Amino acid sequence: MFEMDLAWDRNRRSGPQATTHILRVRLRPLARNAAPTALPLRLAIALDTSGSMAGAKLESAKAACRAVLALLRPEDRFSLAAFGDALQTLLHAVPGGEADAGEAAFTALQALGVTRTDLALDWLARALPAEPNTMRVALLITDGHPTNAQGHLLPHAVPLLAQATDLGDRGITLHTVGLGNAADFHAGFLAELSDRGRGAFLYADTPQALEPQLRARLNRAQSIVVADSELQLSALVPGVQITAACRLRPEFLPLPPPAQAEPMELALPALAGDAPTDLLLSVTVPPPAFGESLGLRDILEVRLRMEDTDICGIASITSTASYREAQHLTEDVDQDRLFWELNTYSTALARTTDTHRTSALLSDIAYTARRTGRSDLAQQAAQELDTLQRTGVVSPHGSASLLTSTRELGGH
């Protein structure tokens, strides 16, 4: 089903100190004639129909949902709910391709009330029960901040983040969509929701931008061949630790580092059958033992565990006494490391309100983007920094755009 390639960013230099390295784990689908069939899709969309959605935003959301339903395969299923003051289930497990089935529901949608995001997340969990050999995807589309039943902004987001974490733990991939003016919602919060749900944050700054983004997301969901898998990481040298992890391709997703136990286990997002999945691990390697010879040394056993099969590889690193050899970089892996850094900066930018921190992060983005050859991102960050220095604020649109642009870096 997959083959595994392992590559380090650089060699290990001998000496008294532990060293930190980036290990890239590439899971490459086998040739198409040997690839498994994509899993049937179970898709549930919770659509914000609060009063602020009235007009072009709601009409575009209806059109996007119609398009998605029409593009689903016969084996797929589609559910839809509207949430405002309350939540209303409009469609439940409608087979793909039956576009006419939802027309009455789409026509009846009206924008009214407040934004009960808690009700939407609860419904998404109920609408996508466990089902073997399927890919379950939840979409939350909203244009505003979550509120309570009285329309007041929620004082803190912890319960909502817990709901998103629960979705991810259930094997449901949660995507969030910020629709319209980024000043009216919190991109950092929506991105954290999708991170907890092992999905993606989408930013549709105009109503017209929503449908193509949902189409692209649907195409990716319909290419999934493995919904549940994990990496098992076994240290072959005492003292090896995994301190951070992410998926970089097909798009960036931060992953919680595995517990430091043996073996270390890392739950993976769904794997596509038509493109590689690249994972990056930050690995702390202890110094060579007394009397240990230089050269190639096995460091980690990396095992991909799926329902029907396991794939195993050994990550071996070269130890050298030469400073020059230790500084020689594997260029493509180091480029991926810089992409990871850019995502760390843009994620922090979307979540901070501190002006000095914002300024430092924009500078870091501009500098790192130039190092990767992404002059477009460097220029965008520099422009936002100039705006910040002149006005004292960074535009919510700029922050959200940088966030979504960096998360797609691995696909370029």
N, C-alpha and C positions, 0 to 999 in steps of 0.2 A: 504493500500500500504506500509506504514512504521509505525513503532512504535518508540516513542521517550524516551530515557533514559537521565536523567540529573544527573550530579555528580560534586561536588566541590572537590578541592584539599585538603582543610582543613577547620576547623571551623573558626568562626568569634569571635575574642576576644573583649569583651566589653572594652571601654576606650574612651578617648577624641579624638582619631585620626581615620581617615578613614583607611580602610584596603583594600588590593588588593588581589584578589582570581582568580583562574582559574576555569572556568565552562566548563565542557565538555558536548557537546550536541551530543549524539549518535543517528543517524537515521538508524534504523535497518530494512531491508526489511522483510515483513511478509513471512510466510511459502511459499515455492515455488508454492504450488497448488493454492495460492491466489495471487501470484505475477502477475503483468501485463506483457504483451509482450514487449520485447525490441523495441525501436524505430528504424525505418529505418534510415540508415546512409547515409549522403551526405558527401563525402570525396573529398577534393581537395588538390593536392600536387604541390607545386612550387619547381622545382628542379634547383639548381644552375648548369649551364653549362658553366661557365667561363673557361678560359684557364687552370687554376690550377686544374680543375676536370679531366683532360685528364688521360686516363689509367685506373688503377684498381678502382679508386673511382667512375668514371662514370659507368663502367661496373657493379660494385656492386650495384649502385643506380638503374640502369635499372633492374637488377635481383630482387631487393627488390620491386620495383613498380609492376613488373610482378606478384610476389608472392601475393602482397596485392590485386591486381585486381582479381586473381584467387580465393581468399578466401572470397571475398565479397558475400553476399547473393543476391538472385534475386531482392529483393526489394531495395537494396542499389544502389548508383550511384557514379561513379568515374570520376574525372576530373584531368587533368595533364597539366602543362605548364612548359616550359624551360625558364630560364632567364639568360641573359648575358648582351651584349650591349643593347638588346631589349628583349621583352617577346613574346613568341610564344605559343599559345594554341594548344596543341597536341591532347587532348581528352576532350570531354565535356559530362558529365552526362551519361557515358557508364554504362549499367546495370552490376551488379556484376556477376561474374562467366564467363563472356565473355572474357577470357584471350586472345584469338586470335584477338580481336578487336583492341588492342593496339600494336600489334607486329610491324606494319609498323612504328608507331610513335617511339617506343623504338629503332628500328634499325636505324632510321634516326638521332638520337641524336648525336651531336658532341660538344666537348668542345672548346669554342672560346670566347674571349672577356673579359669583366669586370663583376663586380658583382652589378647589379642594384636591390638591395633588395627592394627599394621603389616601383619598378614596380611589383615585386612579391607580396608584401603586398596589393597593389591596386587590382591586379588580383584576389587574394584570396577573397577579399570582393565582387567582382563582380561575381565570380564563385559560390558563395554560397548565393543566395538570400533567403530571408525569406520564409519559407515553414512550415505550421503547422504540428505538430506531427512528427517531424524529429529531428535527432541529426546531427548538422553540425560541421565538423571538418576540420581545415586547417592545413597543414603540410608544413613547410619551411625547406628545406634541403640545407645546404651551407657548404663550406669549407674555407670561407674567410671573410674578412672585407667588409662591404658595401662601394661602391664607387659611384661617379657621372659618367656622360656619358663619361668624359675624362679619367676615370680610377683612379682619385685621391680619396684618402680616404675622407669620409665625415667629415667635421670639428666638427660636433656634431650630436647626435642621436635623438634629440628631435622630429623632424618630423616623424621618423620611430616609435618611442614609441607612438606618437599620433595615428598613423595608427593602431598599435597593440591594443591600448585602444579602438579604434573605432570598431575593430573586436569583442572584448569582449562585448562591449555595444550592438552590433547587435545580440548577442547570438551565435556567432561563437567561438568555442574553438580552440585556436591557439597553436600548438606544434611546437617547433623549434628543429632542429637537427644540432649539430656541428659535421662535418665529417672529420676525419683525425687528423693531428697534431694540438693540441690545441693552439700551438704558432701562428698558421695561422689565427685564429679567436678569438673573445672575448667571452668567455663562460659567463661572467657576463652580457654582453649586450644581448646575445641570451636568457639567463634566464629571464632577465627583459622583453624582448619582450613577452615570453610565460606567464610570470606572468600577464602582462597587458591584454593578451588574455585569461586568466583563463585556461591555459593549462600547459604542461610540457616541460622541457628542456631535450633533449636526447643527450648523448655524445657517438658517435661511433668512438673510437680512431683508429680502423682499418676498412677497407672497409667491411671485413667479419662480423663485429659486427652490421652492419646496418640492415640487413634483420630480424634477431631475435628480435631486438628492435621494428621494425615496426610491426611485427606480434603480439607482446605483446600489443602494443598500439592499434592495430585493435581489438583484443579480448576485451579490456576494452571498447572501443567505441561501440562495438556491444552488450554490456550489459546494456547500459543506458536506463532507463525507464522514467526519468523526465529530460527534457532539461532545463527548466526554472522554478525556484522557488525562494523563499526568506524567510528569518527569520524576523519575526516582534518581537521586544523585548520591552516589556512595563514594566517600573519600577513600582514596587508595594511599594517601599519606596522612598521618595523624596531624590534626590541627587545621585542616582545610575548612574554610567557611564560605557560605554564600551570603553576601551581605545585602544584595539588591538584585532585582530582576525586572525584565520587561519583555513584552512582545514588540518588535519593531515593524515586522512585515506580517500581513499586508498593510497594517497601520499600527500606530503606536498604542499600547495599552500597558500602564504600569501594573506590575504583578507583586503581590505581597511576597517578601522573601520567605523561603521555607524555614520551618522550625529546625533548629540545629540539633537534629537527631539523626540516627542512622537507620535506614537511609533517609536523606532529606527529600521531602516530597513537595512538588510544585504542581498545583492544579492548573491545567491549561485551558485557554479559550478554545472554541471550536476550530477544527482544521479543515481548510478548503482542499478540494481535489484538483484545482486548476492553477495553483500558484504556491510558491514556497512560503512556509511560515518560519520566520527568523526570531529566535529568542536570544536575548543578551543577559548574561549573568555576570555580576561583579564578584570575583572570587579572590579571597585572601589566601595566599599560599605561604606556609611557614618557611623559614630559612632552611637550607639543606642541613641534614643531620651531620654531626661530626664524622668525617671520613667518607661521606657520600660522594661518589664520583659525579663529575659533570656530564653533560649530554642529555639525552632524551629520558624523561622520567614520567611514568604514568601517574596522573594526579586525581582524576575523577572517572568513575564509571557513570555514564549517562544512559538511562534506560527510559524509552518511551513506552508507557503501558497503555494499551487500548483494550477494548473488551475481548477481542479475539486473538490478539497477538502482541508480542513485545519486540522492540527494536533496540539494540544495545550498541553503544560506541564507547571508546576509551579516549579521554582527553589527555594527551601527553604533551608536556611542555619541555622546551630545551633550557637547561640551566647552563649558564656561562659565567666565567670570571671577567669577561670583557665588557667594560662599560659601553663601548661602541655597539657591540652586538646586542646588548640588552636594550639599547635605545632604538634599535631598528624596528620599525613598525610594519605590521601587516596593514597596508593602506586601506583596503576596503573595510576591514574590521574596525580600524581606528576611525574611519569616516562614520561608521554606524555608532560608535561610541559618542562622537560629537552630535549626531542626530539625537541620541538619548539625552545628552546635556541640554540641547535646545528645547526638547520637550519638558524637561525638568524646569527650565526657566519659564517657559510660556504657561505651564500649569500654575506655577507659583504666582506669576503675574496676574492671572485671572482670579486669584483668590485673595490677593493682598489689597489693603486700602491705605497702606503706609506709603507716603510720597517718596521718601528716601529709598525704601525698598524697591518701589516701582522704577525709580530712576536707575538703580543698580542693575535690575533685571533687564531693562531695555538695553542698557549698555552691553550686558553679557550676551543677549540675543544677537545684537548687531555684530559684535566681535566674533562670536562662534559661527554665525551664518556666513561671514566672509571667509572664515577658514574652510568651510565646506563648499565654497563656491556658489552659495545661494545669495547672490547679490540682491535679488528681489526682496528676500526676507530681511537682509541687512538694511536695505534702504527703508523698508516699512518700519522697522524698529527705530531707525534713526529719526524718521519723521515723527513718530509718536513721542520720542524723547524730546524733540524740539518743541512739540506742542505742550508737553508737560512742563518744560522749562519756561515757556511763555505764559501759560494759563494756569499752571498748578494742578492740572488734571490730565489724565490720559483718557481718550474716548473709549467708552464701552465697546464700540464697534471695532476699534483697533485691537483691543485686548482679545475679543472673541475671534477675530480674523487670524491673529497670530496663533492662537490656540489651535484652531482647526487646520491651519496651514502646516504647522510643525508636525501634527499627528499624521499627516499624509506623506511626510518626507521619505519614509521607507519605500513608498510606491514609485518614487521617481527614479 
